[in-house]
Structures are given as structure tokens and as C-alpha cells.
Amino acid sequence: MTEQKEAAGTRTRGRKGGASSPQRAERLADGSLVITPGSPPDLMCRVALDLFADQNYQSVTIKDIAVACAINPSLIYYYFENKEDLFMKTIARIVEEAFEHFGEITKNDPSPEKVITEWIELHIRQYVKLQKVAKMSLDYASTHNRTPLVDRAIRDFYEKEADVLGRAIAKGIQNGEFAPVNPAETALFISTFLDGALFRNVMFPNFNYSRAIKTMRRIVLDHLRGGRAAGKPG
């Protein structure tokens, strides 16, 4: 895959005429790694995403990821402390990308309905990546080696999602655009449905997730409007 070829290229960039040294990672003042798009650690995370999603957290090793990237395992340890650190940052990277994309779309202070619509639409546009993260998270949750760092990375996504949806619903109620529903419960319903769509497609490959998610969006918005103005399907 392209990510594997690009990751392999990280070992050839460096001093002329001799063995190359790893591209130095950008780090914050506290020493934490900054993963920028196209950087070696970013490419390693993308390859790791495929392996963790296709297999499982327990069975995938650093050596497996290194082989898939066509690099020496020591290069992975140059950027990541261990498999747990790589797994955590892989999830965090995809979550960060999703929220960056969402932030770009909603940066001009859209209406509450627009915020909810765009968040739901994001799960259609980023479906493949989010499904991989969901599969990774479910597999990890069933292991006996759970750690606070990885648990936090997974929980962050749901907390941010609840905040985005809850705030939009509450604002819509305050503005008189939505019926007086419970924002937290409604946000949880949306989140739970989206999770279900991600996993249903794993069990039934022919499941039309796009249509299902758009139908849910129409029903939710109709409910929020108090049933006064039903939206059109799709």
C-alpha cells in the first residue's frame, strides 16, 4: 500500500552517501510527540491502523508493523515508546483528523441543525476510518491488558462527540428552533446509532450504511423540530 511505501522511504532520507538517520520528530516542550500529516510517525500510524483493524490488538506486534512498513522495528521505537503508545496515538490521530475536518466545515458559526447534520454526515464521509477505529476499540475492550492511556484515547472521542451534539441541541432549544428534548439523551441516541451502523456493516457487508445514517438524521431532525417540519429523505 502507499502508506507502506512512504514509511519505507523514511529510512532512505538523510545524510548523503551513507546510512540515513531517522527524520527527527517534532515535539512539544513537554517532550510529547507531534504527529504531522505525511510525517514518518503519521505513516506508521496509518499502517498500524490497518493491521490493528484487520487482526487484533493482542496478536499484532511491533515487528508486524515494521514488516508492513518495510522498516526496521527500531525506527518505530524511535517515535513510539511501545505498542500501547502506538495504538493510543493511532486512535488519537484518526479522532483528531475527524474533529479537524468537522471544525473546518463548521468554523463559520453554523446553526444548531447544521452542526448536527454535519456531524452525522462526517460519519458517512469518514466511514471507513471510523469503522476501523471502532473495530480496534471493541477488540481492545475485550482484552485483559487494558491501560488508562488507551482507555482515555477511546473515551476522548465519545466525550467530544457528546459535547458537540449536546451543545448544538441545547442551543437549538434556547433559540426556539428545537423542541425541549433532553440534550444528553438525544446526543447519546445519535452516538449509539452511529456506532451500530459502523458494526452492522461488518456483519452485513451489503448493508447500506449511507442510507441508514441519512434516514436516522432525517428522523432525529424531525424529532428535534417537534415534528413540525419533516425533512426529505437523503
C-alpha positions in Angstrom: 0.0 0.0 0.0 1.0 3.6 -0.4 1.5 4.2 3.3 3.9 1.2 3.5 6.0 2.6 0.6 6.1 6.0 2.1 7.0 4.7 5.5 9.8 2.7 4.0 11.1 5.8 2.4 11.8 7.3 5.8 14.8 5.1 6.2 16.4 6.4 3.0 16.2 10.1 3.7 19.1 11.6 5.5 22.8 12.2 5.0 24.2 11.8 1.6 26.5 8.9 0.8 25.8 6.9 3.9 23.3 5.3 6.2 20.4 7.7 6.9 19.2 8.8 10.3 15.5 8.9 11.2 13.7 12.1 10.4 13.6 13.9 13.7 10.1 14.1 15.2 8.6 17.4 16.2 8.0 17.5 19.9 6.3 19.9 22.3 8.1 21.5 25.2 7.0 18.6 27.5 8.5 16.1 25.1 5.3 14.8 23.7 5.3 13.7 20.0 3.6 16.0 17.4 2.3 13.8 14.5 2.0 16.0 11.4 0.4 14.7 8.2 2.9 12.8 6.0 5.5 12.5 8.7 7.1 9.1 9.5 5.1 8.6 12.7 1.9 9.6 10.8 2.6 7.0 8.2 3.4 4.3 10.8 0.0 5.1 12.5 -1.8 4.6 9.2 -0.2 1.3 8.6 -0.8 0.2 12.2 -4.5 1.2 11.8 -5.0 -1.3 9.0 -3.2 -4.1 11.0 -5.0 -3.5 14.3 -8.3 -3.3 12.5 -7.8 -6.4 10.3 -6.3 -8.6 13.1 -6.5 -7.6 16.8 -4.6 -5.7 19.4 -3.2 -8.8 21.2 -1.8 -10.5 18.1 -0.2 -7.6 16.3 3.4 -6.9 17.2 5.8 -4.1 16.6 7.7 -6.4 14.3 4.5 -7.0 12.3 4.0 -3.3 11.8 7.7 -2.8 10.9 7.4 -5.5 8.3 4.3 -3.9 6.8 6.1 -0.6 6.7 9.3 -2.2 5.3 11.4 -0.6 8.1 13.5 -1.7 11.0 11.5 -2.1 14.2 13.9 0.2 16.0 12.6 3.1 13.8 9.2 2.6 15.4 10.7 2.7 18.8 12.4 5.9 17.8 9.0 7.6 17.7 6.8 5.5 20.0 7.5 4.0 23.4 5.8 0.7 22.8 2.9 -1.0 21.1 0.5 0.6 23.6 1.8 4.1 22.8 1.5 3.4 19.0 -2.1 2.0 19.4 -3.1 5.0 21.5 -1.7 7.6 19.1 -3.2 5.8 16.1 -6.7 6.1 17.6 -5.9 9.7 18.7 -4.7 10.6 15.2 -7.9 9.5 13.5 -10.1 11.2 16.1 -8.1 14.4 15.7 -8.4 14.2 11.9 -12.2 13.8 12.2 -12.6 16.8 14.5 -10.2 18.9 12.4 -12.4 18.1 9.3 -15.6 18.8 11.3 -14.1 22.1 12.7 -13.2 23.3 9.2 -16.8 22.6 8.0 -18.4 24.3 11.0 -16.0 27.2 11.5 -18.4 29.9 10.4 -20.8 29.5 13.4 -23.4 27.4 11.7 -26.9 26.8 13.0 -27.5 24.1 15.6 -29.3 22.0 12.9 -26.3 22.4 10.6 -23.9 21.3 13.3 -25.9 18.1 13.9 -26.2 17.5 10.2 -22.5 17.9 9.5 -21.5 15.6 12.4 -23.8 12.9 11.1 -22.6 13.4 7.6 -19.0 13.2 8.8 -19.7 9.5 9.6 -20.6 8.9 6.0 -17.5 10.7 4.6 -15.1 9.2 7.1 -16.9 5.9 7.4 -14.0 3.5 6.6 -11.6 5.1 9.0 -14.1 5.4 11.8 -15.2 1.8 11.3 -11.6 0.7 11.7 -11.2 2.7 14.9 -14.5 1.2 16.2 -13.3 -2.3 15.4 -10.0 -1.6 17.1 -11.7 -0.2 20.2 -14.1 -3.1 20.5 -11.3 -5.7 20.2 -9.1 -3.8 22.7 -12.0 -3.6 25.2 -12.2 -7.4 25.2 -8.6 -7.9 26.2 -7.2 -8.3 29.7 -4.4 -5.8 29.1 -6.4 -2.6 29.2 -4.4 0.5 30.2 -5.5 4.0 31.3 -3.8 5.7 28.4 -5.6 3.8 25.7 -8.9 3.9 27.6 -8.5 7.7 27.7 -7.9 7.9 23.9 -11.1 6.0 23.2 -13.1 7.8 25.8 -12.0 11.2 24.4 -13.8 10.6 21.1 -17.2 9.9 22.8 -16.8 12.8 25.3 -16.1 15.2 22.4 -18.9 13.9 20.4 -21.3 14.2 23.3 -20.2 17.8 23.8 -20.6 18.8 20.1 -24.1 17.3 19.9 -25.2 18.3 23.3 -24.2 21.9 22.9 -25.9 22.1 19.4 -29.1 20.6 20.7 -29.2 22.9 23.8 -28.5 25.9 21.6 -31.3 24.9 19.3 -33.7 24.6 22.2 -32.6 28.0 23.6 -33.1 29.6 20.2 -36.6 28.2 19.9 -35.6 26.0 16.9 -35.9 22.7 18.7 -38.5 21.1 20.9 -37.5 20.9 24.7 -35.8 17.5 24.5 -33.1 16.2 26.8 -29.8 17.2 25.0 -27.7 14.5 26.7 -30.1 11.7 25.9 -30.6 12.8 22.3 -26.9 13.1 21.8 -26.4 9.6 23.2 -29.1 8.2 20.9 -27.3 9.7 17.8 -23.9 8.4 19.0 -25.3 4.9 19.7 -27.0 4.7 16.3 -23.8 5.7 14.5 -21.8 3.0 16.4 -24.5 0.5 15.4 -24.1 1.5 11.7 -20.3 1.0 11.9 -20.6 -2.5 13.3 -23.6 -3.7 11.3 -21.7 -3.2 8.1 -19.0 -5.6 9.5 -21.6 -8.3 9.9 -23.6 -7.5 6.7 -21.2 -6.1 4.0 -24.1 -5.2 1.8 -25.7 -3.0 4.5 -26.3 0.5 3.0 -24.8 2.5 5.9 -25.1 5.8 4.0 -28.9 5.4 3.5 -29.4 4.2 7.1 -27.4 7.1 8.6 -29.3 9.7 6.4 -32.6 8.2 7.4 -31.6 8.5 11.1 -30.6 12.1 10.5 -34.0 12.9 9.0 -35.9 11.2 11.9 -33.7 13.0 14.5 -34.1 16.4 13.0 -37.8 15.9 12.6 -38.0 14.9 16.3 -36.0 18.0 17.3 -38.3 20.2 15.3 -41.1 18.7 17.3 -42.4 17.0 14.1 -43.4 20.3 12.7 -41.3 20.1 9.5 -40.2 16.7 8.4 -37.1 16.8 6.2 -36.8 14.9 3.0 -35.0 11.6 2.8 -31.4 11.6 1.7 
